[in-house]
Amino acid sequence: MVSCSTPSVQSIKNLPSKESNTLVTKEEHEWMEKFFKEFFLGGASIYTLFGTKPISAEMLIFATEEECQQSTLRYLEKEGIKGKEREEALSLSMKCFREDDFSKNWEKWISFFNQYPKTPFLFAKHPTLSEKVWSGHIANVQETIWTLQKHYDLFKKELGFDFDPVSVTMDFKNEDSDFWKQVFSNHLLTGIVYGFGYKNSYFFDLLMKLENSSETLSPPLTSKTQGRSKGSFLYTLADLRLPRFRSFETLFNEDPVLEKYKLERKMIRDKLNDSNFFKMVFLQLTGELPNENNAKKIN
């Protein structure tokens, strides 16, 4: 991905920093900026990059055009959609598939990012119940290690074995990791590493267990889903959403997890803008972002 030729004037303008050892060409800048906006502004990953959220994920779809078409046709058949409406829906679905390069840009970013082995972040994809759908994760190494250490006894109880928080975090890129497979198959542990808080994760896990049991006695739990689902496709700082999770706040007490993310969102909006977004994200990911005293230099 690194050009060995003399960089053009345009590529020099697109350099994330004068100190960077890697030149970002015009072509790389274009797909990379698009990927950054979709990955960090389309979900909650920006709170892992600039906040305290240990791990975030976005959906990666690795299906062929034919598989996408067959899946759409099965859905239309199930919903009983026929005639012109069926043709229009199928056409729209295939158009969206052909224009969607998010998963391709993920793979390009991973290849590029391997040049930075000392980054404070890890990118990894992990399997889901569908072989064509993966979770594209970003992990804040320090926050993840600390979260596992802070909740060590709970994780050990749920998993049934001892582990080293540092070792398992550094093994995050291993798609076959038994530790992470078990964590991501456990609602309680997943909620905690995703930064939703122990209380919210505990009650969400409890609700899932009650839904799958035959017990008629259920505790009176009140909750509401924070953050909105995708749909607008407005990848802007002004439209930045809060992380999406089930909050079990009580009537007269705000959820401290929610309040924390509101403060982090304000901080992110205060420090980032349309003109410095790419540079800020790139430097943060590569560990080259200057400290607060030198922050004005990047604007």
Disulfide bonds with the S-S distance in Angstrom:
none
